[in-house]
Amino acid sequence: MAAASNSIMEALACAKWGLWRSSARSYCPQSDRCAFRMQVSVHHNTNNDFSLRNSQQAFTLSMDLMPGGVNSPVRAFKSVGGQPIVIDSVKGSRMWDIDGNEYIDYVGSWGPAIIGHAHDKVLAALAETMKKGTSFGAPCLLENTLAKMVISAVPSIEMVRFVNSGTEACMGALRLARAFTGKQKIIKFEGCYHGHADAFLVKAGSGVATLGLPDSPGVPKAVTSNTLTAPFNDILAVEKLFENHKGEIAALILEPLVGNSGFIVPKFDFLDAIRKITKDNNALLIFDEVMTGFRLSYGGAQEYFGIVPDLTTLGKIIGGGLPVGAYGGRRDIMEMVAPAGPMYQAGTLSGNPLAMAAGIETLKLIKEPGTYEYLDKVTGELVQGILEVGKRAGHSMCGGHINGMFGFFFTEGPVCNFSDAKKSDLDKFARFYRGMLEQGVYFAPSQFEAGFTSLAHTTEDVKMTIAAAERVMRQI
């Protein structure tokens, strides 16, 4: 990574003097590849024709095989309309669908691809690991290596347990908080999404907000009766909940920077106040850093904002694109987890060697000097450019970014919570989304999801995206 790191620092230096070289990060478009799906030969388009004929054919078939044709609801494009795209391959900052259309990708597999898709070093590590097997169901040395890296990076984590998803991580953290405190109630924030476990599907964000669903059927009232909610950034509402349920609250869980209602930053001193009130009431503070972990900084949002929670959940980046999750925290709390303690949680594929190997290589790469400065630069240019062309075209917009995470809304703002986010013009966002897709730019198909950049994104990618946004903004 030394050479890549030097490229980042050199690029930053060049940018300072107006000598930016778009070659600071490069990718291989692999334009000569083809693949076969549904008896359709997939070649990358070399002209400006945009067609989703193959995706439509594949999706029509998938509708008969899987609920809604997808394995995660937001992929179905319900909130933006139009034909969902079926992906064939990814590399660097780009992705290609089965019709051969090429896109600049700002979803990054919903966050894991911080170094870009299919990084050569990660692929090499996976290939080497696979020679020894794909799953052991027993301890392996790679678990120790990744655990040490996570513990050394994240301020709150003294011990860690690996699982297979962010949902599973939040489930484990919640059960642990209840076991440790002996209390039952939890506080979460409206529009924050912590996975699809029953206790969290109360005023949730992400796909629940995207589809406009009420709290999910099938969740017993007895479970959700212990889930209390407050608007994000409203410390008075939190104080009132603690007053009304004195001695009953086990934990408060939140996204320290909300990514599942769009991109919403905490107000000044909000996290400090949350930390104080949880300590004063002997409740645990849980940071859900599945999105923000290793993305806002190497130590996550807690390092960036300078607030140390009691427990932290992780996912996405620590698996380098493979299924993974983790929860960790203070040693005295984590030692309650079986087999060290009585709080039971287990998983067949937890700590599997492939996810560990991909995570190790990814963390090595992003630890190199210049990583977060580069992410801040390209993401800042992207968001500023989109907001400028949008406002110039007469649209009310607001947005922001922190390093490799961003978002924007079609409303004047400010957006401080989920209620504010819902004021965004969703019809306009849908038209913008479909227009950008035809221009070869892939954003998350929902107004209520944050966007992500990577070390593979170049200023040329950003310029192309802003130019496309200008064309689309004039049309909508």
Secondary structure, DSSP 8 states (H G I E B T S, - for coil): -HHHHHHHHHHHHHHHTT---GGGS-----TT-EEEETTEEEE---SS----HHHHHHHHHHHTTSGGGSSSGGGG-TTT-S----EEEEEBTEEEETT--EEEESSGGGTT-TT-BT-HHHHHHHHHHHTT-S--SS--HHHHHHHHHHHHH-TT-SEEEEESSHHHHHHHHHHHHHHHH---EEEEETT----S-GGG-SS--THHHHTT--S-TT--HHHHTTEEEE-TT-HHHHHHHHHHTTTTEEEEEE-SSB-SSS-B---TTHHHHHHHHHHHTT-EEEEE-TTTTTTTSTTHHHHHHT---SEEEEEGGGGTTSS-EEEEE-HHHHTTBTTTSSB----TTTT-HHHHHHHHHHHHHHTSTTHHHHHHHHHHHHHHHHHHHHHHTT---EEEEETTEEEEESSSS---SHHHHTTS-HHHHHHHHHHHHHTTEE--SSTTS-EE--TT--HHHHHHHHHHHHHHHHH-
